[in-house]
Amino acid sequence: MRHALLIVVIFTSLLLGASTLTRGHEWGDDFASYIMQAESILNRTTREFMEHNSFTIFESSNQIGPIAYPWGYPLILTPVYALKGMNPLALKLPGLFFYVGFLACLYLLMKTRLTQTESLLIVCLFAFNPLLLGFLDQILSDISFLFFSTLTLLLIANTHQPANKRLVLIGILLFIAYFIRTTGILLLASFIAVELLEVFNRRMDRAVVLKHTKAVLVVCVIFGLLFLANILFFPQGETSHLVRLQEFNIETAARFSGSYFGVFGSFFGEGFAWQIVYSVLLAFFLIGVWIQRKQDVLFIIFFIVWMLLLIIWPAWQGPRFIFPLLPIFIYFTFQAMKYVLGKLPDKYAFAGQWAFHGFWSLVVIIFLIHSSRNAYLNLKNDRIINGPFDSYSQEVYKYIQNETSADSVVVFFKPRVMRLMTDRDSIMSTECDRILKGEYLVLSKKVGENQQILPEKIDACNLPLNQVFSNNRFTIYQIRK
């Protein structure tokens, strides 16, 4: 019966997720880089992509991303791109299916630690969560990484499988996680830390020391071999992003340390009431970490190293970067609430259980109503969204393609989008002088001071500009040389 309910929950989540997908995309151009990388894999032009994207990254006013993201997610997108081309709705489908896989992995991860009812409740919290379902509309690597990070944690925690087979699979999955996001290396670090901690705690037992030392060696060898294959087959550009760690400063880290814990509240919702709920649940989470500190060392170590990276990273990353930690947060919160209820006198135990299940069931219902409403409104609006794929943007791309030479450089607030859509080199500029590096300047009338000089302030730059195109959202200037 529980498995039937699980199937219903996952299928409902699939329908809701599919119904929230739009025909376009929000502004932002990380997605454009992923698509261009997928296109370059298909066309065997990865080196050419690196050259053009290097120009965009290093000639812009600031570094907007790495020269290349890890190639795992673009490789996932490549078959879809081969079949459907530049179709944003189709390119979002891998994320949708990976989310379904994540829900199944989450249930398997929880069912050995919680009751079946509690495990199902946790799956429901994620299956109907408005934040995560809404994020499925992004062509980004976060959801696929969420699947592989959860699957990897599941396999590491499952010590009942045959040792050699398990270790080989762990090595492969750790590499895949890294192949999708560079931060996947933290999963490898967490695995090694757990194994070495066990070696230290049982250092007088030779058999145990050999067993865990072998585990580290086997996993590292598998990971290392796949890492070498990655270097041989794909040009490496993600390390260009790690240079940003040089911008670390203690004031930013201190501010982020509190801010990122606040971001976990976005899982539940915005508003004062949700903030109160989250504050209470945060206290339970901390209690849960303490009471489970011996049983769930892997979760704790992974949580700590991931949070440390976010805190020391010099730029704010937002809610999507805590997605891999959300299952751990909810799990420890559940464990703490169960622990506290277990301390109630016997005559209140039954009422406590009802309150526990009732509270989380109410949250699930609120999530379901909210997500259903979002899906309904999206379908009612025919999946239309303003952004880089809307008609006004298409007019800009058409003009650039038809009226400019192939070697023109276009200055635009989302340069990777411009490169994707027009096959023209593009940079972003918030400085008057840097605009002169381009032949054309495209200003958005709607996004304000977002990686561009405001349209109403462009005259103050005293640049040799000649307006050649305008619509309700954009103005194109030719830069006279």
FENNOR-V44083 format. One record per backbone hydrogen bond with DSSP energy under -0.5 kcal/mol. CO is the residue of the C=O (numbers start at 0). NH is the residue of the N-H. Records with the same first field share a line. If there is no record, write none. Layout:
BEGIN
CO: NH + NH
END
This chain:
BEGIN
0: 4
1: 5
2: 6
3: 7
4: 8
5: 9
6: 10
7: 11
8: 12
9: 13
10: 14
11: 15
12: 16
13: 17
14: 18
15: 19
16: 19 + 20
17: 20
28: 32
29: 33
30: 34
31: 35
32: 36
33: 37
34: 38
35: 39
36: 40
37: 41
38: 42
39: 43 + 44
40: 43
44: 48
45: 49
46: 50
47: 51
48: 52
49: 53
50: 54
51: 55
52: 56
53: 57
54: 58
55: 59
61: 63
69: 73
70: 74
71: 75
72: 76
73: 77
74: 78
75: 79
76: 80
77: 81
78: 82
79: 83
80: 84
84: 86
85: 87
86: 90
87: 91
88: 91
89: 92
91: 95
92: 96
93: 97
94: 98
95: 99
96: 100
97: 101
98: 102
99: 103
100: 104
101: 105
102: 106
103: 107
104: 108
105: 109
106: 110
107: 111
109: 112 + 113
114: 118
115: 119
116: 120
117: 121
118: 122
119: 123
120: 124
121: 125
122: 126
123: 127
125: 128
128: 132
129: 133
130: 134
131: 135
132: 135
133: 136
134: 137
137: 139
140: 144
141: 145
142: 146
143: 147
144: 148
145: 149
146: 150
147: 151
148: 152
149: 153
150: 154
151: 155
152: 156
153: 157
156: 158
157: 160
161: 165
162: 166
163: 167
164: 168
165: 169
166: 170
167: 171
168: 172
169: 173
170: 174
171: 175
172: 176
173: 177
174: 178
175: 179
176: 180
178: 71
180: 183
181: 184
182: 185
183: 186 + 187
184: 188
185: 189
186: 190
187: 191
188: 192
189: 193
190: 194
191: 195
192: 196
193: 197
194: 198
195: 199
196: 200
197: 201
199: 202
201: 204
203: 205
204: 208
205: 209
206: 210
207: 211
208: 212
209: 213
210: 214
211: 215
212: 216
213: 217
214: 218
215: 219
216: 220
217: 221
218: 222
219: 223
220: 224
221: 225
222: 226
223: 227
224: 228
225: 229
226: 230
227: 231
228: 232
229: 233
234: 236
236: 66 + 239
237: 240 + 241
238: 241 + 242
240: 243
241: 244
242: 245
243: 246
244: 247
248: 252
249: 253
250: 254
251: 255
252: 256
253: 257
254: 257 + 258
255: 259
256: 260
257: 261
258: 262
259: 263
261: 264
262: 265
263: 266
264: 267 + 268
270: 274
271: 275
272: 276
273: 277
274: 278
275: 279
276: 280
277: 281
278: 282
279: 283
280: 284
281: 285
282: 286
283: 287
284: 288
285: 289
286: 290
287: 291
289: 292
291: 295
295: 299
296: 300
297: 301
298: 302
299: 303
300: 304
301: 305
302: 306
303: 307
304: 308
305: 309
306: 310
307: 311
308: 312
317: 320
318: 321
319: 322
321: 324 + 325
322: 325 + 326
324: 328
325: 329
326: 330
327: 331
328: 332
329: 333
330: 334
331: 335
332: 336
333: 337
334: 338
335: 339
336: 340
337: 341
338: 342
339: 342
340: 343
344: 347 + 348
345: 348 + 349
347: 351
348: 352
349: 353
350: 354
351: 355
352: 356
353: 357
354: 358
355: 359
356: 360
357: 361
358: 362
359: 363
360: 364
361: 365
362: 366
363: 367
364: 368
365: 369
366: 370
367: 371
368: 372
369: 373
370: 374
371: 375
372: 376
373: 377
374: 378
375: 379
376: 380
377: 382
378: 381
380: 383
382: 22
386: 389
389: 393
390: 394
391: 395
392: 396
393: 397
394: 398
395: 399
396: 400
397: 401
398: 402
399: 403
404: 407
407: 424
408: 438 + 439
409: 411 + 426
410: 441
411: 414
413: 416 + 417
414: 418
415: 419
416: 420
417: 421 + 423
418: 422
424: 409
426: 411
427: 60
430: 434
431: 434 + 435
432: 435
433: 436
434: 437
438: 478
439: 410
440: 442 + 476
442: 474
447: 449
448: 450
453: 456 + 457
454: 457
456: 459
457: 460
458: 461
462: 464
463: 479
465: 477
468: 475
472: 444 + 445
473: 470
474: 442
475: 467 + 468
476: 440
477: 465 + 479
END
